[in-house]
Amino acid sequence: MADDPGTPRVPQSVLEVTAFSPDARNDPHPPLEALRHNCPVLRDEMAKTWFLTRYADIRET
């Protein structure tokens, strides 16, 4: 799926936002807002998990 030409690329800065980063731990709101804006549904292959950041997307699943 990640190699699908129709799949948008996620900016590296968005991928660096994790629950383990000090900035996200200190104030999670700005990184979460960036995810909601740039990539509201994100698959993290390392963690083998999905991040859904918008309530409407979660309700659809």
C-alpha positions in Angstrom: 0.0 0.0 0.0 2.8 2.4 0.8 4.2 2.0 -2.7 0.8 2.6 -4.3 1.2 5.7 -6.5 -2.2 6.9 -5.3 -1.0 6.9 -1.7 0.1 10.3 -0.5 3.5 10.6 1.0 3.6 11.7 4.6 6.1 14.5 5.5 9.0 13.2 7.6 8.2 15.8 10.2 4.8 14.2 10.7 6.4 10.7 11.0 8.7 12.0 13.7 5.8 12.8 16.0 5.5 9.9 18.4 4.3 9.3 21.9 8.0 8.8 22.8 9.2 12.2 21.6 9.8 14.7 24.5 7.9 17.5 22.7 4.8 15.3 22.2 4.9 14.2 25.9 5.2 17.8 27.1 2.5 19.2 24.9 0.7 16.7 22.6 -1.7 19.2 21.1 0.5 20.7 18.4 1.8 17.4 17.1 -1.7 15.9 17.1 -3.1 18.9 15.2 -0.3 18.5 12.6 -1.3 14.8 12.2 -5.0 15.7 11.9 -4.2 18.3 9.2 -1.5 16.4 7.2 -2.3 12.8 7.7 -5.5 12.1 9.7 -5.1 8.3 9.2 -1.6 7.0 9.6 -0.2 3.5 9.5 3.0 3.1 11.6 4.8 0.0 10.3 7.3 0.0 13.2 4.6 -0.1 15.8 2.3 -2.2 13.6 -0.6 0.1 14.5 -2.9 2.7 13.0 -3.3 6.3 14.2 -6.7 7.9 13.6 -6.8 11.5 14.7 -10.3 12.6 13.7 -13.4 11.5 15.5 -15.4 11.2 12.2 -12.8 8.7 10.8 -13.0 6.6 13.9 -16.8 6.6 13.8 -16.7 5.3 10.2 -14.7 2.2 11.2 
